[in-house]
Amino acid sequence: MNLSTFLLSRLPSPSALLATGVLLGAPALAGSLAYAGNAGGPGVTLLGVSQPNGIEAHPSVENPLIQGHNLYAPDLVRNGGVWNLYYGGWKNSSDVNDRIYFAVSDDLLFEGPWSGQSVIISNGGYLHVNDPSVQKRPDGRWVMAYTVAHQVGSDYRDWIAISTSTDGAAWTPSVATSTTEVRITNASFSDIARPALLWTGSGWKLWFDARTDNGPLHSYLAESSEDLPRNFVLVQSYPDVNGFPGFMEPDVERVNGRYVAVVQRGFATLHKLESTDGRAFTEVGTFLSAASPAFGRKYVSNPGLVYDNVEGTVKGVGFGMTNSDGLTEHDIGFAYTQYRVSVLSCPSTWHAYTTGRYFDQAQQLTFGYGSFCRIRVEDPRTGQVLADQAVGSVAGDRWQFVP
């Protein structure tokens, strides 16, 4: 027997390689999958797939997590070992006016329960208050910007007002008043609304949409050097994208020296953008699409970043979600930034739609299929395949991703 024949005789058969999860001829990958038991139910669940600062967000399988008559515009702030959640709308059909609500998670998970869910800023003399954007400064002071809406004749007029707090729960004023409305120089807007307020460490940035008279909405940025922001200077306008305001309903955080934003486009998609100076942004990916079967509703709106100010990472997004063509009757949901997962039912049906459960679990939608022969994990930021493994799997199986 020559050396080549001897070596070939010692190689395992292709079927043996598949049984152990090795793909013949495939390059070595960074990660692997380990079987973690069967929990019952449909689909396949992967554990350990959280990707902080990722670009693909998987909606929670338990959405919606905050429900009411019409609740949306979530803004999250980590406050020690819990999340503070600020949001607006009507909790009950009898409420008539939008108000701003406050809830606190029992831990750092979104699946609940959420305590509180009570009004912290009422509309006062305005028709509505909504769209809270909250910043907790390092010195312990809290500042909120929000939309105030009133009626002028037969038309609505929106503006932005400010409230402050020492603990993030009790706010001054707690009844909206015109004395706390912001002023913007270098501009002649008739309406401004849907703010994203950010403390940079040396000043304030305020992103918003605005119009003049009854003209079209566009997106803008103003800045303030005041300790308590009331007076802003307009510094930037943003071009529309496909006829829609290009920086619509934003939320922006400063993450490791960069500005990270989420915006919505056409009530259909949420996009991630980044910037080095907080003015010029580059789109880096699509967080999610309402067209995905994993989303579960027809429209998405008013997103908020899940920014962990302790770990310094973005872990997902919150949003309003609705089936109403009139963009009412919202509930609030969350999605987690995770690795991209694909599951194959042999011979050729790939399952590519994913829901999240907690930050690190992904549950694949498999639409009635009950057997699976291959699982792939990718980094959506780079397209790199991290694991690509042949399996013999059935509905309800759980697999641990091992980087």
URMO-V845864 format. One record per backbone hydrogen bond with DSSP energy under -1.0 kcal/mol. CO is the residue of the C=O (numbers start at 1). NH is the residue of the N-H. E is the energy in kcal/mol with one decimal. If there is no record, write none. Layout:
CO_NH_E + CO_NH_E
//
This chain:
2_6_-2.2 + 3_7_-2.5 + 4_8_-2.4 + 5_9_-1.9 + 8_11_-1.0 + 13_17_-2.1 + 14_18_-2.2 + 15_19_-2.0 + 16_20_-1.3 + 17_22_-2.9 + 18_21_-1.5 + 23_26_-2.2 + 32_402_-3.2 + 34_400_-3.3 + 37_398_-2.7 + 43_396_-3.2 + 44_364_-3.0 + 45_399_-2.6 + 46_362_-2.5 + 47_401_-2.7 + 49_339_-2.5 + 51_54_-1.5 + 56_338_-2.1 + 58_336_-2.2 + 59_356_-2.8 + 60_63_-1.7 + 66_332_-2.9 + 70_90_-2.4 + 72_88_-2.5 + 75_86_-2.8 + 77_84_-3.1 + 82_79_-2.9 + 83_105_-2.1 + 84_77_-2.3 + 85_103_-2.2 + 86_75_-2.6 + 87_101_-3.6 + 88_72_-2.5 + 89_99_-1.9 + 90_70_-2.9 + 91_69_-1.0 + 92_95_-1.9 + 95_97_-2.4 + 98_129_-1.1 + 99_89_-1.5 + 100_120_-2.9 + 100_121_-1.5 + 101_87_-1.6 + 102_118_-1.9 + 103_85_-2.9 + 104_115_-2.8 + 113_106_-1.2 + 115_104_-2.3 + 115_117_-1.2 + 118_102_-2.2 + 121_100_-2.4 + 122_176_-2.4 + 123_126_-2.5 + 128_149_-2.6 + 130_147_-2.6 + 133_145_-2.5 + 135_143_-2.4 + 137_140_-2.3 + 141_137_-3.2 + 142_165_-1.9 + 143_135_-2.7 + 144_163_-2.2 + 145_133_-2.3 + 146_161_-2.5 + 147_130_-2.0 + 148_159_-2.4 + 149_127_-2.5 + 149_128_-1.6 + 150_157_-3.0 + 152_155_-2.0 + 155_152_-3.3 + 157_150_-2.5 + 158_192_-1.5 + 159_148_-2.8 + 160_182_-2.5 + 161_146_-1.9 + 163_144_-2.8 + 164_172_-2.9 + 165_142_-2.6 + 172_164_-2.6 + 174_122_-2.6 + 177_180_-1.5 + 178_181_-1.4 + 180_162_-1.4 + 183_232_-3.3 + 185_234_-2.1 + 191_211_-1.8 + 193_209_-2.2 + 196_207_-2.3 + 198_205_-2.4 + 203_200_-2.9 + 204_224_-2.0 + 205_198_-2.3 + 206_222_-2.4 + 207_196_-2.1 + 208_220_-2.9 + 209_193_-2.4 + 210_218_-1.9 + 211_190_-2.4 + 211_191_-1.8 + 212_215_-2.3 + 218_210_-2.3 + 219_238_-2.4 + 220_208_-2.0 + 221_235_-2.7 + 221_236_-1.7 + 222_206_-2.8 + 223_233_-2.6 + 224_204_-3.1 + 230_183_-2.9 + 232_185_-2.7 + 233_223_-2.2 + 236_221_-2.5 + 241_244_-1.5 + 244_241_-3.2 + 248_264_-1.9 + 251_262_-2.0 + 253_260_-3.2 + 255_258_-1.8 + 258_255_-3.4 + 259_275_-1.9 + 260_253_-2.5 + 261_273_-2.4 + 262_251_-1.5 + 263_271_-2.8 + 265_268_-2.0 + 265_269_-1.4 + 267_300_-1.5 + 268_290_-3.3 + 269_265_-2.2 + 270_287_-1.6 + 270_288_-1.1 + 271_263_-1.8 + 272_284_-2.7 + 272_285_-1.2 + 273_261_-2.8 + 274_282_-2.9 + 275_259_-2.9 + 282_274_-2.4 + 285_272_-2.9 + 287_57_-2.7 + 288_270_-2.3 + 289_292_-1.4 + 292_295_-1.7 + 299_322_-1.7 + 301_320_-3.0 + 304_318_-3.2 + 305_307_-1.2 + 306_315_-3.3 + 308_312_-2.1 + 308_313_-1.2 + 313_308_-3.3 + 314_53_-3.7 + 315_337_-2.1 + 316_306_-3.0 + 317_335_-2.5 + 318_304_-2.2 + 319_333_-2.2 + 320_301_-2.0 + 321_331_-1.9 + 322_299_-2.7 + 324_327_-1.8 + 330_71_-2.2 + 331_321_-2.4 + 332_65_-2.2 + 332_66_-1.7 + 333_319_-1.9 + 334_60_-2.9 + 335_317_-2.1 + 336_58_-2.9 + 337_51_-2.5 + 340_378_-2.7 + 342_376_-2.9 + 343_351_-3.5 + 344_373_-2.7 + 344_374_-1.0 + 345_349_-2.3 + 349_345_-3.1 + 351_343_-1.9 + 353_365_-2.7 + 355_363_-3.4 + 356_61_-3.0 + 360_49_-2.1 + 361_357_-2.6 + 362_46_-3.1 + 363_355_-2.6 + 366_369_-2.2 + 370_395_-1.5 + 372_393_-2.6 + 373_391_-2.0 + 374_344_-2.9 + 375_389_-2.7 + 376_342_-2.3 + 377_386_-2.8 + 377_387_-1.7 + 378_340_-2.0 + 379_383_-3.2 + 384_379_-2.6 + 386_31_-3.2 + 387_377_-2.9 + 389_375_-2.3 + 393_372_-2.7 + 394_397_-1.9 + 396_39_-2.6 + 397_45_-2.4 + 398_36_-3.2 + 399_47_-2.9 + 400_34_-2.4 + 402_32_-2.1
//
